[in-house]
C-alpha cells in the first residue's frame, strides 16, 4: 500500500501498489553510464497557455532510438502553477527512456505515478461536487457543439463556467472533456477539450 523505495545493485526503484517504477533521474543515470556519447533531446511541441506538450528523443550517432511525449495542464497542481513545462519535459524524458528499455517493469516513471496519486488524493480530500461538475461538462459540450466554428461566441460563456472552478475541479472537468466527438464539418474526430480550450484562449 502506498510507496516504498528500495535499493539494490546501486539502482533505485519505487514500489507503488505492488509495481516497480524507476525514477526519471535513475533512468537518466543508467542511460548516461551505458551510452555517454548518445543524446537525449527535448522539444516543446505546443503551449497554448493552458496545455503544454513536450517530446523527448533518444538517439545515437545515426538514428532515433525512441521517443516519448507528455502533457501537463497549467495550474492543475501546485508544481504546474509555476513549472508545467519542466514537469512535462521530465515526464517525456522518462517515457522515452522507458521505451528505450530503462523503465523497470512499467513505462510510467515513479515521478509520474506519485504525481497522479497526489492529484487523486487531493481531489478526494476536497470532496468535489460531481453533480455540479457534471453540469459544467454538459454545458461545455453544448458550447463546443454550438460555437465550434465561432470561437469568439463561445469564449465568454466558457470562461464564466470554467474560471470559478478550483484546480482539482478543473482537472476533473478536463478529463471528462477529453471524450471524443465528430466534427460534422470536417468528418474528423477530436476531443471536446481541444475546442473548449480554444474558447478559453480566446477569452484570455
Secondary structure, DSSP 8 states (H G I E B T S, - for coil): --EEEEEETTEEEEEETTEEEE-HHHHHHHHHHH-TTSEEEEEEEEE-SSEEEEEEEEE-SSSEEEEEEEEEETTSSHHHHHHHHHHHHHHHHHHHHIIIIISBT-SS-HHHHHHHHHHHHHHHHHT--HHHHHHHHHHHHHHHHHHTT-HHHHHHHHHHHHTTS-HHHHHHHHHHTT-EEE-TTT--EEEHHHHHHHHHHHH-
